[in-house]
Structures are given as C-alpha cells and as structure tokens.
Amino acid sequence: MSEIGKLVSVCHKVYEKGFVAASDGNVSLITSNSTILITRSGISKGEITEKDILEFDFNGQHLKGEGRITTEFKLHLYAYSKRKDVNAVVHCHPVYATAFSLLGEGLTKHYFPEVILTLGKVHFCKYATPSTNDLPLSLDPYIDYGWAFLLQNHGALTLGKNVEDAYYKMEKLEHAAETIYKAKQLGVPKELSQEDVKRLVELSEETYGITQDPKNVF
C-alpha cells in the first residue's frame, strides 16, 4: 500500500472506532521523500480519500493537494522537529481518554504490562488554545520521550515510528482508559509494584525487542 493509502486507511479506522466525531482529529506521516502528508481540515475521517490529503515541507510550504490545512498542523510539525524517531502523529478525541483529560489526569499509574511496553506513561498536558503556538508547547515537559499524551479538555495525541504504529498506540490508549474507568466503577484498581515494573523494563528489550526511556516509565 502507498504512503497516502496507509494514511487514508488509518483515518477510516479512527472514525470506525469512534475515536473522532464529525470532522474532528488529524493524522499525518513523514514520507520517504522527507515531506509531510496530513489530512485536510473540515472533513470526516470516515469520508477521507486520497484527494483529501495535503503535502507540505518542513517549513510549512504547501506542495500538493487541495483544501485548507488543519490549524493543528503546528502540533504535528512540533513533534517531528523534536523527535527524529517519530514518523507519524495521530490526534483524536477518544471518549474515555478524553474524559480523563477533563479530570486533569494522565494515565501514569502502572496497571498493564502491555501499556508499559508500548506507551509507557500517558502524560497530561495542560490546556492550550487550539490553533495557537501554545498548543504544541504544552507537550514540552514530555515530548523528548513520551509516546502518548492527554491534552487537557482537548483529546489525545500519539506518536509512532510509522502511521500504523501511531494508530495502534491510540487504540491501546483508549482501551486502557476504558478498562481503568470500568475498574474504578467496581472498586480500586491494583497497580503493579515498582519491582514488577522494573523487572518488566529490564526484560522488555531482550524478550520483546522494546526499549522505553526510563523517564517515560518511572
């Protein structure tokens, strides 16, 4: 599948999963030509086709595609400028993850081994007005090592080594948020111990081929 085809496919997935409503959200990736493909503004992700994808360079110059650029392009460009290991960004409004953002909470307690391995901590970023330069700067405390972020009163952002990776991180984030929410309705969820977490991180590279920055776990 082409790069633009993969981007369109992920857009359809986030809509089908209910991670976005109406024309919410945006998805981007870095191409093999070192340009950025990103969804245009004002269209449902469930209806996106290849003609709805815009191409830009890293200076923000429009190269290809028709339509208006999303005002949150700054968010994507900022992530790319800070992280050379990031090649895709997914921004959505998944219900359970966004609900935690309304409470002013990140998902930083360790309940699930698979979340530790794939996401690490899900960091809470203080509210910033969409479309302003303050929005990307809200990522600043965690952008050097985080993979998933809750944007206060705004939704969620995940980064990936490719667009499928960024999408699956969003899926994992929402599944974890929903499970934690439901567990709290039943009682008090039990966290993994620090010893359990440390052992998991030590084994993760050898067993799973996954390395997490310690700052993103402890």
C-alpha positions as CSV (number, residue, x, y, z in Angstrom):
1,M,0.0,0.0,0.0
2,S,1.2,3.5,-0.8
3,E,2.1,6.0,1.9
4,I,-1.0,8.1,1.2
5,G,-3.1,4.9,1.1
6,K,-1.9,3.9,4.6
7,L,-2.8,7.4,5.9
8,V,-6.3,7.1,4.4
9,S,-6.7,3.7,5.9
10,V,-5.8,4.9,9.4
11,C,-8.3,7.8,9.1
12,H,-11.0,5.3,8.3
13,K,-10.0,3.2,11.3
14,V,-10.1,6.1,13.8
15,Y,-13.6,7.0,12.6
16,E,-14.9,3.4,12.7
17,K,-13.5,3.0,16.2
18,G,-15.3,6.2,17.4
19,F,-12.1,8.0,18.2
20,V,-13.4,11.1,16.4
21,A,-16.7,12.6,15.5
22,A,-17.8,14.8,12.6
23,S,-14.6,16.5,11.2
24,D,-12.5,16.2,14.4
25,G,-9.0,14.9,14.5
26,N,-6.0,14.9,12.2
27,V,-3.4,12.3,11.1
28,S,0.0,12.8,9.5
29,L,3.1,11.0,8.4
30,I,6.6,11.7,7.1
31,T,7.1,10.4,3.6
32,S,10.2,8.6,2.2
33,N,10.9,12.0,0.4
34,S,11.1,13.8,3.8
35,T,7.8,15.7,3.3
36,I,4.7,15.6,5.4
37,L,1.3,14.2,4.4
38,I,-1.6,15.4,6.6
39,T,-5.4,15.3,6.4
40,R,-7.1,18.5,5.3
41,S,-9.3,20.5,7.6
42,G,-13.1,20.2,7.7
43,I,-13.8,16.6,6.6
44,S,-14.9,13.5,8.4
45,K,-12.1,11.0,8.8
46,G,-14.6,8.3,7.7
47,E,-15.0,10.0,4.3
48,I,-11.4,10.9,3.6
49,T,-10.0,9.8,0.2
50,E,-6.5,10.3,-1.2
51,K,-7.6,13.7,-2.7
52,D,-8.2,15.0,0.8
53,I,-4.5,14.6,1.8
54,L,-2.2,17.6,1.6
55,E,1.6,17.5,1.3
56,F,3.9,20.1,3.0
57,D,7.6,20.5,3.6
58,F,9.1,21.1,7.0
59,N,9.0,24.9,6.5
60,G,5.2,24.6,6.2
61,Q,5.2,25.3,2.5
62,H,2.2,23.7,0.7
63,L,3.4,21.3,-2.0
64,K,0.4,19.3,-3.2
65,G,-3.3,18.8,-2.6
66,E,-6.4,20.9,-2.5
67,G,-8.1,22.1,0.7
68,R,-7.4,24.1,3.8
69,I,-4.7,22.9,6.2
70,T,-5.7,22.0,9.7
71,T,-4.9,24.6,12.3
72,E,-3.3,21.8,14.3
73,F,-0.5,21.3,11.8
74,K,1.7,23.1,14.3
75,L,1.2,20.3,16.7
76,H,2.4,17.7,14.2
77,L,5.3,19.8,13.0
78,Y,6.5,20.4,16.5
79,A,6.5,16.7,17.3
80,Y,8.6,16.0,14.2
81,S,11.0,18.8,14.9
82,K,11.6,17.4,18.4
83,R,11.8,13.7,17.7
84,K,13.8,12.1,15.0
85,D,12.4,8.7,15.9
86,V,8.8,9.8,15.2
87,N,7.4,9.5,11.7
88,A,3.7,9.7,12.3
89,V,1.2,11.6,14.5
90,V,-2.4,10.8,15.3
91,H,-4.6,13.3,17.1
92,C,-8.1,12.2,18.1
93,H,-10.9,12.7,20.7
94,P,-11.5,9.2,22.0
95,V,-14.2,9.2,24.7
96,Y,-12.6,7.5,27.7
97,A,-9.1,9.0,27.2
98,T,-10.6,12.5,26.7
99,A,-12.7,12.0,29.8
100,F,-9.6,11.6,31.9
101,S,-8.2,14.7,30.3
102,L,-11.3,16.6,31.5
103,L,-10.4,15.4,35.0
104,G,-6.9,16.8,34.7
105,E,-5.4,13.3,34.9
106,G,-2.8,11.5,32.8
107,L,-2.6,7.7,32.8
108,T,0.6,7.4,34.7
109,K,-0.1,4.6,37.2
110,H,1.1,1.2,36.1
111,Y,-1.7,-1.4,35.7
112,F,-1.0,-3.2,32.5
113,P,2.4,-4.7,31.3
114,E,1.5,-4.2,27.7
115,V,0.8,-0.5,28.2
116,I,4.1,0.0,29.9
117,L,5.8,-1.7,26.9
118,T,4.0,0.2,24.2
119,L,3.1,3.5,25.6
120,G,4.9,4.0,29.0
121,K,3.2,6.8,30.9
122,V,0.4,8.7,29.2
123,H,1.3,12.3,30.0
124,F,-1.2,15.0,30.9
125,C,-0.6,18.3,29.1
126,K,-2.1,21.5,30.4
127,Y,-4.8,23.2,28.4
128,A,-3.7,25.4,25.5
129,T,-5.9,27.1,22.9
130,P,-6.2,25.1,19.7
131,S,-4.5,26.6,16.6
132,T,-2.2,28.8,18.7
133,N,1.6,28.3,19.3
134,D,0.7,27.4,22.9
135,L,-0.7,24.1,21.9
136,P,2.5,22.4,20.7
137,L,4.4,23.9,23.6
138,S,2.0,22.2,26.0
139,L,3.8,18.9,25.1
140,D,7.2,20.4,26.1
141,P,7.6,18.7,29.5
142,Y,7.4,15.2,27.9
143,I,8.0,15.5,24.2
144,D,11.6,14.2,24.3
145,Y,10.5,10.7,25.4
146,G,6.7,10.4,25.6
147,W,4.6,8.4,23.1
148,A,1.1,9.3,24.2
149,F,-0.4,12.5,25.6
150,L,-3.7,13.6,27.0
151,L,-4.4,17.2,26.0
152,Q,-6.5,18.9,28.7
153,N,-10.1,19.4,27.5
154,H,-9.0,18.6,24.0
155,G,-8.3,14.9,23.4
156,A,-5.3,12.6,22.9
157,L,-2.1,12.5,20.8
158,T,0.0,9.6,19.9
159,L,3.4,9.4,18.1
160,G,4.7,6.4,16.1
161,K,7.6,5.1,14.1
162,N,5.1,4.8,11.3
163,V,1.4,5.7,10.8
164,E,0.2,2.2,11.8
165,D,2.2,2.3,15.0
166,A,0.8,5.7,15.9
167,Y,-2.7,4.4,15.3
168,Y,-2.3,1.3,17.4
169,K,-0.9,3.4,20.2
170,M,-4.1,5.4,20.1
171,E,-6.1,2.2,20.1
172,K,-4.1,0.9,23.1
173,L,-4.5,4.2,24.9
174,E,-8.3,4.2,24.5
175,H,-8.7,0.6,25.5
176,A,-6.6,1.2,28.7
177,A,-8.6,4.3,29.6
178,E,-11.9,2.4,29.2
179,T,-10.7,-0.5,31.2
180,I,-9.4,1.7,34.0
181,Y,-12.7,3.6,34.0
182,K,-14.7,0.4,34.4
183,A,-12.4,-1.0,37.0
184,K,-12.9,2.2,39.1
185,Q,-16.6,1.6,39.0
186,L,-16.1,-1.8,40.6
187,G,-13.5,-0.7,43.2
188,V,-9.9,0.4,43.5
189,P,-7.7,-0.9,40.7
190,K,-4.4,-2.5,41.9
191,E,-1.2,-1.2,40.5
192,L,1.8,-3.2,39.6
193,S,4.6,-2.9,42.1
194,Q,7.8,-0.9,41.4
195,E,9.6,-4.2,41.5
196,D,7.3,-5.7,38.9
197,V,7.7,-2.6,36.6
198,K,11.5,-2.6,37.0
199,R,11.7,-6.3,36.1
200,L,9.4,-5.8,33.1
201,V,11.5,-3.0,31.7
202,E,14.7,-5.0,32.2
203,L,13.3,-7.9,30.3
204,S,11.5,-5.9,27.6
205,E,14.4,-5.3,25.2
206,E,15.7,-8.9,25.4
207,T,12.2,-10.6,25.3
208,Y,10.1,-8.1,23.2
209,G,12.7,-6.0,21.4
210,I,11.2,-2.9,23.1
211,T,13.2,-0.2,24.8
212,Q,11.5,2.5,26.8
213,D,13.2,5.6,28.1
214,P,13.2,5.3,31.9
215,K,11.8,8.8,32.2
216,N,8.7,7.5,30.4
217,V,8.2,4.7,32.9
218,F,9.5,5.7,36.3
